[in-house]
Amino acid sequence: MDEKTVARNKKAGFEYFLLEHIEAGIALQGSEIKSIKNGQMSLQEAFVEIKNGEAWLMNSHIAPYLQANRYNHDPLRPRRLLLHKKEIRKLHEQVKIKGVTIVPVRVYILNGKAKVEIAVGKGKKLFDKRDAIAERDRDREAKRANASEGW
């Protein structure tokens, strides 16, 4: 299995407690997959919305593919996620809870096909974020101390 990570949403882990991860396919146009394979994708402001029994990836930016000229795609268009109806229903039930949302965590290429890893996330409060920052700082200081001891 040849897997190449194209885009990550680093903010998702900081903004949310990620509860459950699911792999989904993405319905793309020809110029979009070429652009993704070149690493021209961003998930910074992206989220997943469920409408009419379908899951949609919203606000993900895929840069236009230069060689496609007039047959190019809209960079911010909504893209349908390929999931089973049972998975969509389960996600929809979880999103009904206040403070719970679905966020894309990363996009990767698996055997020539673009896949997106989505996660059900519960929003963190401000003090949770502060704890995460403090823990990250402690880890960084510990690594520095270990590195300096090695000299």
Secondary structure, 3 states (H helix, E strand, C coil): CCEEEEEECHHHHHHEEEEEEEEEEECCCHHHHHHHHCCCEECCCCEEEEECCEEEEECCEECCCHHHHHHCCCCCCCEEEECCHHHHHHHHHHHCCCCEEEEEEEEEEECCEEEEEEEEEEECCHHHHHHHHHHHHHHHHHHHHHHHHHC
